[in-house]
Amino acid sequence: MRHGCSPPAQPESRPLDLVSSIQASLPTDAMTRILAAVRGEPTDLTGLAPALVAHRVIRLVDLSGQTDPALGEASRRAALRCLQQAADVVRVIAAFQQAGLWVRALKGPALSQTLYGTPDRRASTDIDILVARTDLAAALQVMRGLGYDQPPFDAADVPRLLATGKDVGLKGQQGQTPVDLHWGLAPVERSLPVDLLASEPAAMVRLAGTPIPVLSPTASLLYLIHHGSRHLWFRLLWLTDIAALQKSTAVDWPFFLHTAKFLGMMPAISVTFALTERLLGTQNPPELAAHVRNIPSKDFDLSVFALSDPLPKDDHHLVQRVGAFNSLLWKLRSQNRPAIQMAMLSYFLQPTERDRSVIALPGALSALYPLVRLSRLAWQSWRR
């Protein structure tokens, strides 16, 4: 038993069991100990350095009194990486501001400074920068000027990038932190419009004495919930960030609630807040208590995603684990606005190059490729 943090017993069968293909193979008490440490409770973390790093919470736990030398070494490496990322954020933001472009730092050391008072608490592998969709060509030019020239995108690539995604990963010279350059906050823009979240005045945090523009705490909370929900909360860090914002006095809860209802996010918010309460002991603010009360029991099973080992490497690996249809059905169930659900379904059915390679349809029949994609994914799910 996982001493208070295991999911409820599952019935014999379920229309949608998102965790049926996941075997939580961590030692029986490993996540119990990690969660206790994140909550600030004394606990022995011997042997758990790899799991703490994988969940990106190595810098959020108190290691004083720990005897495993791997813990201190992992924490020091993460701290150095965070400080390097903070320096790179300052440099990138300054370049965008000098070019006169609208920009916000997402997540990373800026969020660490906001939530935890220091830039070295959120371990990650890259930095995230949000720019205006209309500025993408200029933003890519700025990034090239900073040495981020891999892949070598230019203005000719912009229409394709805008049509097929919300961000692009850029790599620079040796020693530079990789950058995810965002022009959107969600694959389906209308599910989390940048213009809506950016309508609030930017908050400013200081990194190395330099003011850095970020999303407001209210907009950040909406973004983090959307992001964590879309990725099924498989990293504990995403829940700890949300729990920290739940306790913040800077969140405008009436605006948060109004925006969440407008965007159809209340199912995702309800599950997210249930998980932070169950795993981290975070209480919902009084303003939201009446709105996040009724959670389907099967959605508590999503906490297993924060306990699974090995963690998914990326979205592709995550979808492989749970199945494309299970992933889609969760995304649809986490929404309660039909128009946005239909937009998500349309996005999901957009054929990929892999779908097109399965069968070569003549131009007159190209509209049938969504059916090819649906059939291919159904076959994959059946084989699993």
VEXDREN-2710 file (C-alpha; in Angstrom, 1 decimal):
% VEXDREN-2710
k/r/px/py/pz
1/MET/0.0/0.0/0.0
2/ARG/1.2/3.5/-0.7
3/HIS/0.2/5.0/2.7
4/GLY/-2.4/7.5/1.7
5/CYS/-1.4/8.4/-1.9
6/SER/-2.4/5.3/-3.9
7/PRO/-5.3/5.7/-6.3
8/PRO/-8.7/4.2/-5.3
9/ALA/-9.4/0.6/-6.2
10/GLN/-10.4/0.2/-9.8
11/PRO/-13.6/-1.6/-10.8
12/GLU/-13.4/-4.7/-13.0
13/SER/-14.0/-2.8/-16.2
14/ARG/-14.3/0.8/-17.2
15/PRO/-15.3/2.6/-20.4
16/LEU/-12.1/4.6/-20.2
17/ASP/-9.2/3.4/-18.0
18/LEU/-6.3/5.7/-18.7
19/VAL/-3.9/3.8/-16.5
20/SER/-4.6/0.3/-17.7
21/SER/-1.3/0.1/-19.6
22/ILE/0.9/1.7/-16.9
23/GLN/2.8/-0.3/-14.4
24/ALA/4.1/1.8/-11.6
25/SER/7.4/0.0/-11.0
26/LEU/9.0/2.3/-8.5
27/PRO/9.7/0.6/-5.2
28/THR/6.5/0.3/-3.1
29/ASP/7.3/3.3/-0.8
30/ALA/9.3/5.5/-3.2
31/MET/6.6/7.9/-4.2
32/THR/5.3/8.0/-0.7
33/ARG/8.8/9.2/0.4
34/ILE/9.1/11.7/-2.5
35/LEU/5.7/13.2/-1.8
36/ALA/6.5/13.4/1.9
37/ALA/9.7/15.3/1.2
38/VAL/8.0/17.7/-1.2
39/ARG/5.4/18.4/1.5
40/GLY/8.3/19.2/3.9
41/GLU/8.1/16.1/6.0
42/PRO/11.3/14.4/7.2
43/THR/11.9/11.3/5.2
44/ASP/14.8/9.1/4.0
45/LEU/15.5/9.7/0.3
46/THR/18.3/7.2/-0.1
47/GLY/18.4/5.8/-3.6
48/LEU/15.8/8.2/-4.9
49/ALA/18.1/10.8/-6.7
50/PRO/17.2/9.5/-10.2
51/ALA/13.4/9.7/-9.5
52/LEU/13.7/13.2/-7.9
53/VAL/15.6/14.4/-11.0
54/ALA/13.2/12.8/-13.3
55/HIS/10.2/14.4/-11.6
56/ARG/12.3/17.7/-11.5
57/VAL/11.8/18.2/-7.8
58/ILE/15.4/17.6/-6.7
59/ARG/15.7/21.3/-5.8
60/LEU/12.4/21.5/-4.0
61/VAL/13.2/19.1/-1.2
62/ASP/15.3/19.6/1.9
63/LEU/18.4/17.4/1.7
64/SER/19.8/18.3/5.1
65/GLY/20.5/15.2/7.1
66/GLN/20.4/12.9/4.0
67/THR/23.3/10.5/3.8
68/ASP/23.1/9.5/0.1
69/PRO/25.9/11.5/-1.7
70/ALA/24.1/11.1/-5.0
71/LEU/21.3/13.4/-3.7
72/GLY/23.7/16.3/-3.0
73/GLU/25.5/15.9/-6.3
74/ALA/22.3/15.8/-8.3
75/SER/21.0/18.9/-6.6
76/ARG/24.3/20.8/-7.2
77/ARG/24.2/19.9/-10.9
78/ALA/20.6/21.0/-11.2
79/ALA/21.3/24.3/-9.4
80/LEU/24.2/25.1/-11.8
81/ARG/22.0/24.3/-14.8
82/CYS/19.2/26.5/-13.4
83/LEU/21.6/29.4/-13.0
84/GLN/22.9/29.0/-16.5
85/GLN/19.4/29.0/-17.8
86/ALA/18.6/32.2/-15.8
87/ALA/21.5/33.9/-17.5
88/ASP/20.3/32.7/-20.9
89/VAL/16.8/33.9/-20.2
90/VAL/18.1/37.4/-19.4
91/ARG/20.1/37.5/-22.6
92/VAL/17.3/36.3/-24.8
93/ILE/14.7/38.6/-23.3
94/ALA/17.0/41.6/-23.6
95/ALA/17.5/40.8/-27.3
96/PHE/13.8/40.7/-28.0
97/GLN/13.2/43.9/-26.0
98/GLN/16.0/45.7/-28.0
99/ALA/14.3/44.5/-31.2
100/GLY/11.0/46.1/-30.0
101/LEU/9.1/42.7/-29.8
102/TRP/6.5/41.6/-27.4
103/VAL/7.9/38.8/-25.3
104/ARG/7.2/36.8/-22.1
105/ALA/9.4/34.2/-20.3
106/LEU/7.4/31.0/-19.6
107/LYS/8.2/28.5/-16.8
108/GLY/11.9/28.0/-16.1
109/PRO/13.9/30.2/-13.8
110/ALA/11.5/33.1/-14.1
111/LEU/8.7/31.0/-12.8
112/SER/11.0/29.6/-10.1
113/GLN/11.8/33.1/-9.0
114/THR/8.0/33.9/-8.9
115/LEU/6.9/30.9/-7.0
116/TYR/9.9/30.0/-4.8
117/GLY/11.9/33.3/-4.5
118/THR/15.0/32.0/-6.2
119/PRO/15.8/31.1/-9.8
120/ASP/17.3/27.7/-9.0
121/ARG/14.4/25.6/-7.7
122/ARG/12.8/24.4/-11.0
123/ALA/15.1/22.0/-12.8
124/SER/14.5/21.7/-16.5
125/THR/16.3/21.0/-19.8
126/ASP/15.4/24.1/-21.8
127/ILE/13.9/27.6/-21.5
128/ASP/10.5/28.7/-22.9
129/ILE/9.9/32.0/-24.6
130/LEU/6.5/33.3/-25.7
131/VAL/6.3/35.8/-28.6
132/ALA/3.5/37.3/-30.6
133/ARG/2.3/35.1/-33.5
134/THR/2.7/38.0/-35.9
135/ASP/6.3/38.5/-34.8
136/LEU/7.5/34.9/-35.5
137/ALA/9.7/35.8/-38.5
138/ALA/11.4/38.7/-36.6
139/ALA/11.7/36.4/-33.5
140/LEU/13.5/33.7/-35.5
141/GLN/15.9/36.4/-36.8
142/VAL/16.6/37.6/-33.3
143/MET/17.3/34.0/-32.2
144/ARG/19.7/33.5/-35.1
145/GLY/21.5/36.6/-34.0
146/LEU/22.0/35.0/-30.6
147/GLY/23.5/31.9/-32.2
148/TYR/20.4/29.8/-32.2
149/ASP/20.6/28.6/-35.8
150/GLN/19.6/24.9/-35.5
151/PRO/17.3/24.1/-37.3
152/PRO/18.1/26.9/-39.7
153/PHE/14.6/28.4/-40.0
154/ASP/14.0/31.6/-41.9
155/ALA/11.0/33.7/-43.0
156/ALA/10.1/31.2/-45.7
157/ASP/9.4/28.6/-43.0
158/VAL/7.0/30.8/-41.0
159/PRO/3.7/30.0/-42.8
160/ARG/4.4/26.2/-42.3
161/LEU/5.3/26.7/-38.7
162/LEU/2.3/28.7/-37.9
163/ALA/0.0/26.2/-39.7
164/THR/1.4/23.1/-38.0
165/GLY/2.2/23.9/-34.4
166/LYS/2.5/26.3/-31.5
167/ASP/6.3/26.3/-30.8
168/VAL/9.6/25.3/-32.2
169/GLY/12.8/24.0/-30.5
170/LEU/16.0/25.8/-31.2
171/LYS/19.5/24.9/-30.4
172/GLY/22.5/27.3/-30.2
173/GLN/26.2/27.0/-29.7
174/GLN/27.8/24.7/-27.1
175/GLY/26.9/25.8/-23.6
176/GLN/23.7/27.7/-24.7
177/THR/20.5/26.4/-23.2
178/PRO/18.1/25.1/-25.8
179/VAL/15.1/27.3/-26.4
180/ASP/11.4/26.4/-27.1
181/LEU/10.1/29.5/-28.9
182/HIS/6.3/29.7/-28.5
183/TRP/3.8/31.7/-30.4
184/GLY/0.9/29.7/-28.9
185/LEU/0.1/28.2/-25.5
186/ALA/-1.8/25.2/-26.7
187/PRO/-2.0/23.1/-29.9
188/VAL/-5.6/24.2/-30.3
189/GLU/-5.3/27.9/-30.0
190/ARG/-8.9/28.6/-29.0
191/SER/-8.5/26.3/-26.0
192/LEU/-6.0/28.7/-24.5
193/PRO/-5.7/31.9/-26.6
194/VAL/-2.6/33.9/-26.0
195/ASP/-4.5/37.2/-26.6
196/LEU/-6.8/36.4/-23.7
197/LEU/-4.1/35.4/-21.2
198/ALA/-1.9/38.3/-22.3
199/SER/-4.7/40.8/-21.8
200/GLU/-3.7/41.1/-18.2
201/PRO/-0.7/43.4/-17.6
202/ALA/2.6/41.5/-17.5
203/ALA/4.1/40.7/-14.2
204/MET/7.8/41.4/-13.7
205/VAL/10.3/39.3/-11.9
206/ARG/14.0/40.0/-11.4
207/LEU/16.7/37.6/-12.6
208/ALA/20.3/38.7/-11.9
209/GLY/18.8/42.2/-11.2
210/THR/17.2/42.4/-14.6
211/PRO/13.4/42.8/-14.9
212/ILE/11.9/39.9/-16.9
213/PRO/8.3/40.1/-18.2
214/VAL/6.2/37.0/-17.4
215/LEU/2.5/36.1/-17.5
216/SER/0.5/37.3/-14.6
217/PRO/0.0/34.8/-11.7
218/THR/-3.6/34.3/-12.8
219/ALA/-2.7/33.6/-16.4
220/SER/0.3/31.5/-15.3
221/LEU/-2.0/29.3/-13.3
222/LEU/-4.4/28.8/-16.2
223/TYR/-1.5/27.9/-18.5
224/LEU/0.1/25.5/-16.0
225/ILE/-3.1/23.7/-15.5
226/HIS/-3.7/23.4/-19.2
227/HIS/-0.2/22.2/-19.8
228/GLY/-0.2/19.7/-16.9
229/SER/-3.6/18.3/-17.9
230/ARG/-2.5/17.9/-21.5
231/HIS/0.5/15.9/-20.4
232/LEU/-1.4/14.0/-17.8
233/TRP/0.7/15.3/-14.9
234/PHE/3.4/12.7/-15.4
235/ARG/6.0/15.1/-13.7
236/LEU/5.5/15.9/-10.1
237/LEU/7.0/19.4/-10.6
238/TRP/3.9/20.5/-12.6
239/LEU/1.7/19.8/-9.6
240/THR/4.1/21.4/-7.1
241/ASP/4.1/24.6/-9.3
242/ILE/0.3/24.6/-9.3
243/ALA/0.1/24.0/-5.6
244/ALA/2.4/27.0/-5.0
245/LEU/0.1/29.2/-7.1
246/GLN/-3.0/27.9/-5.3
247/LYS/-1.5/29.4/-2.1
248/SER/-0.6/32.7/-3.8
249/THR/-2.4/35.9/-2.8
250/ALA/-1.5/37.4/-6.2
251/VAL/-4.0/35.2/-8.1
252/ASP/-7.2/37.0/-9.1
253/TRP/-9.6/34.2/-8.3
254/PRO/-12.8/35.8/-9.7
255/PHE/-11.0/36.5/-13.0
256/PHE/-9.5/33.0/-12.9
257/LEU/-12.9/31.4/-12.4
258/HIS/-14.5/33.5/-15.1
259/THR/-11.8/32.7/-17.7
260/ALA/-11.8/29.0/-16.8
261/LYS/-15.5/28.7/-17.4
262/PHE/-15.3/30.7/-20.6
263/LEU/-12.6/28.3/-21.9
264/GLY/-14.3/25.2/-20.7
265/MET/-11.5/24.3/-18.3
266/MET/-13.4/23.5/-15.2
267/PRO/-13.1/19.7/-15.6
268/ALA/-9.3/19.9/-15.9
269/ILE/-9.1/22.4/-13.0
270/SER/-11.2/20.2/-10.8
271/VAL/-9.0/17.1/-11.4
272/THR/-5.8/19.1/-11.0
273/PHE/-6.9/20.7/-7.7
274/ALA/-8.0/17.2/-6.5
275/LEU/-4.6/15.9/-7.3
276/THR/-2.7/18.7/-5.5
277/GLU/-5.0/18.2/-2.5
278/ARG/-4.6/14.4/-2.5
279/LEU/-0.8/14.3/-3.2
280/LEU/0.5/17.5/-1.7
281/GLY/-2.1/18.5/0.9
282/THR/-3.0/21.8/-0.8
283/GLN/-6.4/23.2/0.1
284/ASN/-8.5/24.9/-2.5
285/PRO/-9.1/28.6/-2.1
286/PRO/-12.5/29.4/-0.6
287/GLU/-13.5/31.2/-3.9
288/LEU/-13.3/27.9/-5.8
289/ALA/-14.4/25.4/-3.2
290/ALA/-17.9/25.2/-4.6
291/HIS/-16.8/24.8/-8.2
292/VAL/-14.3/21.9/-7.9
293/ARG/-16.2/19.6/-5.6
294/ASN/-17.5/16.8/-7.9
295/ILE/-14.7/14.7/-9.4
296/PRO/-15.4/11.4/-11.2
297/SER/-13.6/8.7/-9.3
298/LYS/-11.8/7.4/-12.4
299/ASP/-10.1/10.7/-12.8
300/PHE/-8.3/10.2/-9.5
301/ASP/-6.4/7.4/-11.3
302/LEU/-4.5/10.1/-13.2
303/SER/-2.4/10.5/-10.1
304/VAL/-0.7/7.2/-11.2
305/PHE/0.9/9.2/-14.0
306/ALA/2.9/11.1/-11.4
307/LEU/4.0/7.8/-9.9
308/SER/4.9/5.8/-13.0
309/ASP/8.5/4.8/-13.7
310/PRO/10.1/5.2/-16.1
311/LEU/8.6/8.5/-16.9
312/PRO/7.5/9.2/-20.5
313/LYS/10.3/10.8/-22.5
314/ASP/7.9/13.1/-24.5
315/ASP/4.4/13.4/-25.8
316/HIS/4.9/10.6/-28.4
317/HIS/6.1/8.2/-25.7
318/LEU/3.2/9.2/-23.4
319/VAL/0.6/8.5/-26.2
320/GLN/2.3/5.2/-26.9
321/ARG/1.8/4.3/-23.2
322/VAL/-1.8/5.2/-22.8
323/GLY/-3.0/4.8/-26.4
324/ALA/-4.0/7.5/-28.8
325/PHE/-7.7/7.1/-28.2
326/ASN/-7.4/7.1/-24.4
327/SER/-5.3/10.3/-24.7
328/LEU/-7.8/11.9/-27.0
329/LEU/-10.8/10.9/-24.9
330/TRP/-9.1/12.4/-21.8
331/LYS/-8.5/15.7/-23.6
332/LEU/-12.1/15.8/-24.7
333/ARG/-13.3/14.9/-21.2
334/SER/-11.2/17.6/-19.6
335/GLN/-13.1/20.2/-21.6
336/ASN/-16.8/21.1/-21.4
337/ARG/-17.2/23.5/-24.3
338/PRO/-18.5/21.6/-27.4
339/ALA/-16.9/24.1/-29.9
340/ILE/-13.5/23.6/-28.3
341/GLN/-13.9/19.8/-28.1
342/MET/-14.7/19.8/-31.9
343/ALA/-11.6/21.9/-32.6
344/MET/-9.5/19.4/-30.6
345/LEU/-11.0/16.5/-32.5
346/SER/-10.3/18.2/-35.8
347/TYR/-6.7/18.8/-34.7
348/PHE/-6.3/15.2/-33.7
349/LEU/-7.6/14.0/-37.0
350/GLN/-5.2/16.1/-39.1
351/PRO/-3.2/13.6/-41.1
352/THR/0.6/13.4/-40.5
353/GLU/3.3/12.4/-43.0
354/ARG/3.1/8.9/-41.5
355/ASP/-0.6/8.7/-42.3
356/ARG/0.0/9.9/-45.8
357/SER/2.8/7.3/-46.3
358/VAL/0.4/4.4/-45.4
359/ILE/-1.5/4.9/-48.6
360/ALA/-1.1/7.2/-51.5
361/LEU/-4.5/8.7/-52.3
362/PRO/-5.1/10.7/-55.5
363/GLY/-5.7/14.4/-55.1
364/ALA/-9.5/14.0/-55.5
365/LEU/-9.6/11.7/-52.5
366/SER/-7.1/13.5/-50.2
367/ALA/-10.0/14.5/-48.0
368/LEU/-10.2/10.9/-46.9
369/TYR/-6.8/11.0/-45.1
370/PRO/-8.5/11.7/-41.7
371/LEU/-10.2/8.4/-42.1
372/VAL/-6.9/6.8/-42.9
373/ARG/-5.5/8.3/-39.7
374/LEU/-8.4/7.2/-37.7
375/SER/-8.2/3.6/-39.0
376/ARG/-4.4/3.5/-38.4
377/LEU/-4.8/4.7/-34.8
378/ALA/-7.7/2.3/-34.2
379/TRP/-5.5/-0.6/-35.4
380/GLN/-2.7/0.5/-33.2
381/SER/-5.0/0.7/-30.1
382/TRP/-6.5/-2.7/-30.9
383/ARG/-3.0/-4.3/-31.2
384/ARG/-2.1/-2.9/-27.8
END
